[in-house]
Amino acid sequence: MNLADMSDYQLHTLRAQVDAEQQRRYRDRADSVLQRLEQGSRFDDDELIYAAAKRCTCGAGMAYPKGIGMHGFWECSDLLTHRAQPGGKPHTQRLSFAAYEIPTEKMRSMGGASTRPALVSVSVEGA
């Protein structure tokens, strides 16, 4: 049976099943990210979404891991990537998504602004 042959009730039931599966996958992804955070795992820059302008008190950009879910939070990117030196500068505490509305580097309205560290170019001599 194709979608065109399904009754409204069947379509509604199918949509509810798809929605439930999507929510389960979002929860699983968020749980996986939170588990990595609890274990103190290191995140790579390409796994993070950076703030457009908000920085930690240490100077690094605030960021959060992709897939953290709607109950996530902003954290110092140097802590997430393990670039922070032990016993170094103090850091801003985690900022919950529910309490803080911080524009991300992905928002068009921010015009490409980002606190993401600049890529370091490496020149190869003789090439």
C-alpha positions as CSV (number, residue, x, y, z in Angstrom):
1,M,0.0,0.0,0.0
2,N,1.4,3.4,-0.9
3,L,0.7,6.7,1.0
4,A,-2.0,7.8,-1.4
5,D,-4.1,4.7,-0.6
6,M,-3.9,5.1,3.2
7,S,-6.8,6.5,5.2
8,D,-6.4,9.6,7.3
9,Y,-6.3,7.5,10.4
10,Q,-3.5,5.3,9.0
11,L,-1.5,8.4,8.0
12,H,-2.0,9.9,11.4
13,T,-0.8,6.7,13.1
14,L,2.2,6.4,10.8
15,R,3.1,10.1,11.5
16,A,2.9,9.5,15.2
17,Q,5.2,6.5,14.9
18,V,7.7,8.5,12.9
19,D,7.6,11.4,15.4
20,A,8.1,8.9,18.3
21,E,11.1,7.4,16.5
22,Q,12.6,10.8,15.8
23,Q,12.2,11.8,19.5
24,R,13.9,8.5,20.6
25,R,16.8,9.2,18.3
26,Y,17.2,12.8,19.6
27,R,17.2,11.5,23.2
28,D,19.7,8.7,22.4
29,R,22.0,11.3,20.7
30,A,21.7,13.7,23.6
31,D,22.3,11.0,26.2
32,S,25.4,9.9,24.3
33,V,26.8,13.5,24.3
34,L,25.9,13.9,28.0
35,Q,27.7,10.6,28.8
36,R,30.8,11.8,27.0
37,L,30.7,15.1,29.0
38,E,30.3,13.2,32.3
39,Q,33.3,11.0,31.3
40,G,35.4,14.1,30.5
41,S,35.9,13.1,26.9
42,R,37.6,15.5,24.6
43,F,35.6,17.1,21.8
44,D,37.0,18.2,18.4
45,D,36.2,21.6,17.1
46,D,34.1,20.1,14.3
47,E,31.9,18.4,16.9
48,L,31.0,21.8,18.5
49,I,28.7,24.7,17.7
50,Y,30.3,28.0,18.8
51,A,28.7,31.1,20.0
52,A,28.7,34.0,17.6
53,A,30.1,36.5,20.2
54,K,29.8,35.1,23.8
55,R,33.2,34.2,25.3
56,C,34.3,32.5,28.5
57,T,36.1,34.6,31.1
58,C,39.3,32.9,30.0
59,G,38.8,34.4,26.5
60,A,37.9,31.2,24.6
61,G,34.5,31.0,22.8
62,M,31.6,29.4,24.4
63,A,30.3,26.3,22.6
64,Y,28.2,23.2,23.0
65,P,28.5,19.7,21.4
66,K,26.3,19.0,18.4
67,G,23.4,16.8,19.4
68,I,23.3,17.8,23.0
69,G,19.5,18.3,22.9
70,M,17.3,21.1,24.1
71,H,18.2,20.6,27.7
72,G,21.9,21.3,27.0
73,F,24.2,24.1,27.9
74,W,27.0,26.4,26.8
75,E,30.5,25.6,28.1
76,C,34.0,27.0,27.6
77,S,35.3,25.5,24.3
78,D,38.8,25.2,25.9
79,L,37.3,22.9,28.5
80,L,35.4,20.8,25.9
81,T,38.5,20.5,23.7
82,H,41.0,20.1,26.5
83,R,43.0,23.1,25.4
84,A,42.6,24.6,28.9
85,Q,45.7,24.4,31.1
86,P,45.2,22.7,34.5
87,G,45.2,25.3,37.2
88,G,45.0,28.0,34.6
89,K,42.5,30.9,34.1
90,P,39.1,30.7,35.7
91,H,36.1,29.8,33.4
92,T,32.5,30.8,33.1
93,Q,30.1,28.3,34.6
94,R,27.9,26.3,32.3
95,L,25.1,28.4,30.8
96,S,21.8,26.4,30.4
97,F,19.9,26.8,27.1
98,A,16.7,27.3,29.2
99,A,18.2,30.4,31.0
100,Y,20.4,32.0,28.3
101,E,19.6,32.9,24.7
102,I,23.0,33.1,23.0
103,P,23.2,33.5,19.2
104,T,25.3,30.8,17.5
105,E,27.7,31.0,14.6
106,K,25.1,29.1,12.5
107,M,22.6,32.0,12.6
108,R,22.4,33.9,9.3
109,S,21.5,37.1,11.3
110,M,25.0,36.9,12.9
111,G,26.7,37.4,9.5
112,G,29.3,34.7,9.9
113,A,30.5,36.0,13.4
114,S,32.0,33.2,15.4
115,T,34.2,32.7,18.5
116,R,35.6,29.5,16.9
117,P,39.4,29.5,17.0
118,A,41.0,30.6,13.7
119,L,42.6,27.8,11.7
120,V,46.3,27.8,11.7
121,S,47.7,27.6,8.2
122,V,50.8,25.4,7.8
123,S,53.2,26.2,4.9
124,V,55.1,23.4,3.3
125,E,58.5,24.5,2.1
126,G,59.6,23.4,-1.3
127,A,56.1,22.5,-2.4
